[in-house]
Amino acid sequence: MALRERLPVWVQVRCGLTPKSLAALSVVLIVAVGFAVQHFWAGRPEPVRAPERVTGPAPPVRTVSPGPGPTPSPVTAAGVSGPPGPSPSGGIVVDVSGKVRRPGIHRLPPGSRVADALAAAGGVRDGVDATGLNRARVLMDGEQVVVGVPGAVPGGAAPVAGGVGSARAGGVPVSLGSATVEQLDALPGVGPVLAQHIVDYRAQHGGFRSVDELREVNGIGDRRFEDLRPLVRP
């Protein structure tokens, strides 16, 4: 009633506020103000503290002791299994046979040459002619070096069935139907490109029915054919 009496007369007449209406309006206004204050307080900006920078050494690598099961892969500091490393030996294994002092299997470091294999085998025996050996040739893993044996490849590799060593020594000719690019490459006057041409021709025509078909291969002329004729067979 006191609030109503304070209002102007024209407001009292126009709005026709009763004590109940005025009380309800006051409650609504108070609630609205409370909501506004609460909304403003919840949406106010708050300071955010930046995370501290962690400095210091990386955590140590966790090692796993080997058990009876399969060997686990190494675990890095991040917990991710890394790829397996290289072979612990890191060398090559060659078979040195023939007229050497200590024939057999020998382990050599990578990049070893025929001369290193001969030295590991104790050297060539006295009186053996090793002129045809290419001592400077780099060895491959699993290779065989044959010394002083008829039919062996002068470069040091062991002869293969129907292979190049026997052809060079005047033995069994190389089979054009089964020889590899490496075997054909070792023939006199045949390089890797021409050897690949011979293999491609064989694949396209289903093999060689006769040695004369070698003339049809790209890169083989009459003179080269005459040189290869006694060294090959269909």
C-alpha positions, 0 to 999 in steps of 0.5 A: 500500500505504501508503494502504491501510494507513492506512485502517481495517480495516473499510473494508479488509475491506468494500471489499476494495480491491486496489492496482490498484483503489485506483490506478484510483479515485485516477485517477478522483478526480483527473480528476473534480477536474480537470474540476470546476476547469476547469468552474468556471474557464470559468464564472466572471464576467468584467468587460465594458467599456462601449463608448466614446461617440463625439462629434464632427461627423457625417461629410461628405456624399459627393457624386457628380460627374455623368457621361454617364449618368443623374444619380444621386440624392443620397447622404446621410451614411448612404449612403441615397439621399434623395428628389428635391428640388423643381424648381429653378425653383419658379415657374409659366409662363403665356401672356399673349396678346391686346392687351398690349405683350409677348405671349408666355410669361412665367415668374412666381413661385408665387402670382402673380396676373393683374396680375403677368402683365400687368405681365410682358407690359408692360401692356395697350395703350392704349385696350383695355377690361380691365374684365372682367379679374379682376386679383386672381385667382391664376394656375396653371401652364400657364394662358393669360391673354387680354386684349381678345379677344372670347369670352375668359373675363373671369377671364383664362383662354383659352376652350376648345372649347364652353367657358364663355368663348364662352357668356358672350360669347353665342357657342357654348353649353356642351355638357352632354354634354362640359363639365367641372365647371370649365366648368359652374361658370363659368355664371351661377348655377351653383356647384361643387356644382351643377356636380357634380350636373350631371356626376353626372346625365350619368354616371347617365343616359348624357348629356343628350338635350335641354336640358329634361333639365336640369330633372331635376338636383337644385338646378335650379329653373324660374328657374335653368333659364330663365337657363341654357337659352340658354347650354347645349346637349345 
